Amino acid sequence: MTIAKNGRLALLAFALIFISTLSVLLARRLNMGPMSPVPAWRTFGPENAAIQIYEFTDFACPACRGASETLTETLRVYGGDIRLRFKHYPLIHIHPWSMHAAAYSDCAGEQGKFTEYAELLFATQENWGEAKEEPAIFGELALKLKLDWPKMQACANSPEAIRRVKLDMAEGDLKGVNATPTFFINGKRSVGGGQLLDKVRNFDNLLGKKR
């Protein structure tokens, strides 16, 4: 009797584990579920825009720098038709300082200059992306923008700032992100600047259907 009961419990536990694993795999495969909220300083465009973009990116990634330029121009052209949300996905196994860069950018955002600091990080990525020691340029960029550097340092080393970046990374993993930049445009996944451009070329048609 006890053996049979234990067997049923073991079978039930196995079934629950199998269902849970299958659900995660399906979520990654189908990009199921809503995205988590993004801080205001990493959000651009009206909430009800016809085109909703989530970008997972790494400041040390050359392809991400190119995609950032494309997105800047796209936002300029399409204005109120796009809502862009920027999410961190630092590839720390190949870019050792990208986690630091992500945290510093958020802390610049808390001082009202996320966009400006992010642009400088992309522009100078060759100077810090593969540095042996923590690059002094992070502080130099802050001073260039007249930011409070000691405050940024304290912020970037805080558990909250690190947790915020890691939550983005965990969400990216759940969504099946394994390269940067990765975009979710109205729920559909695109990887790299080439696929982004293909989507942008179709925005006029997409907006025509929405009007």
N, C-alpha and C positions, 0 to 999 in steps of 0.2 A: 504493500500500500504506500509506504513512505518512498520506496524506490520509484514507483509510478508517479507519485506527486512531484518528486524532485525532477523526474524526467520531463514532466509537463512544464515545470517552472523554467528548466533549462531551455526547453524548446521555445517558450514564450519570450525569454530574454534574448535568444538568438533572433527571433522574428522581429522584436523591437529594434535591435541593433541593425538588422538588415534593412528594415523600413526607413530608419533614420539615415543610414548611409545612402540608400537609394534616393531619398528626398534631397540630400545635399548634392549628390551627383546630378540629379535632374535640375536643381536650381542653378547649378553652374552651367549645365548644358543649355538651358532655356533662358538663362538670365532672369529667373523668376524673382518676384519680390521687389518692393520699392527700395530705392536708395536711401541711405541714412542722411539726415540733415547736414548741410555744409555751412560753415561760419559765414557771416555776412560779407566779410572782406574777400572771400573766395567765390562770391556769387555775383553774376553780372546779367543784366537784362530783366524785363518784367516777368513776374511769376507766371502769368497766363500766356506767355509767348507760344506761338505755334510750334516752334522747334526747340526741343529740350535736349541739351547736351550735358553729359557728364564726362569729364576727362580725367583719366588716371595718368599721372605724369611724374617724371624724375628730372630735377633741375640739372643733373650731370649728363643727361642723355642728349646727344646731338640731334637725333630725330625729333625729340620733344621740343627742342629749340626751334626747329623749322616749323613744326606744327603750331607752336605758339604764335609765330609770325602770321601763319595762315589764319588762325582764329582771330587775331587782332584785326586783320583786314576784313574778315567775314563779319565780325561784330560791327565794324564801321559801315559796311555796305548794307547789312540787313537790320541794323538798329534794333527796334522794338520787336522784331519777329523772333529773336533768339534769347533763350535763357541758358547761360553757361554756368556750370558748377565745376569747380576745380578741386580734384582730389589727389592726395599724395600717394605715390607708389614708388618710393625710392628703392632702386635695385642695389641694395647694400652689399651684395656678394661681388659686384663688379665696380660699384661706385661707393667707396668707403665713407665719403663725407656727405652723401646725398640725404641721409637722415637728418644730419645737422642742418643742412641747407633748408630742408622742409620745415624744421622747427623754427629756425630763424625767420623764415618768410612769414610764418604765422604770427610770430612775435612782432614783426614789422607791421603786419596787418592790425594787430591790437593798437599800434600807434598810428594807424591810418594810412600806411604806405605799403600794403602788400604788393600791389601791381608794380610799383616802381622798384621795389626790392627784387621781386621775381624777375623782372626784365633784366636787371643787372646781373643776377645769378646766371641766367641763360647766356648773357653776353660774355661773361667771364669764365664760363665753365671749364675751359681749357687750362685756366690758371689754378683751379682748385680741385677739379674732379678726381685726380689721381695723386694728390699730394700725400707725402709720407706722414706729415704731422698736420694737426688742425690748422687750416689756412687762416692767415691773418687777414686775408681779403674779406672775410665775412664782416669783420669789424670795420674795415676801410669803407665798405659799401654802405654800412649803417651811418658812418660819419659823413659820407658824401651826401646822404639824404637828410642829414641833420636829425637823425634818430638818436634816442637815448640808448647808447650801446651797453652800459652796465645793466640797465633795465632789460634789454633784449637778452643778454647773457643769462640773467637770473630766470627770465621767462623760458628760454629755450631748454634750460636744465631742469625745469619743473616737471613733476610727474604728469601734470595736466597736459602740457604741450607734447610730451613724448607719447602719452596715451592717445591723444588726438590723431597723431600721425599713424600710430600702430593700428588704430581702428580703421582708418582708410585702407591700410595695407591688408588687414584681415578681410575687409569687405571686398577688396579687389580679388583676393584669393577665392572667396566664396563665389564671385562672379566669373571665375575662370581667367582672370587677367594673368598673363605670364610674359608680357612684353609691354614696353612703353614706346610711344603713347598708345593707350587704348581708349576708345570713345564709345559711349552708348548714346546714340542719337535717336530720340523718340523710341527708346528701348532696344534698338538694334545695334549690335556690336560692330565696330570698325577698328582695325588695328593699323597703326602707322599713318604717316602723312599722305601716302598715295590713296589709301581708302578714304581718308578724310576728304581729300580733294574731290574724289568721285561723288561723295555724298553732297558736298557743297554745290557742285555743278547741278545737282537735282533740286536744290532748294527752291528755285523759282517755280518748278512744277509742283513741288510739295505745298508751297504757299498758295498756289493757284487753286489747289483742291480744297484748301482750308477757307478760302475767301467766299 
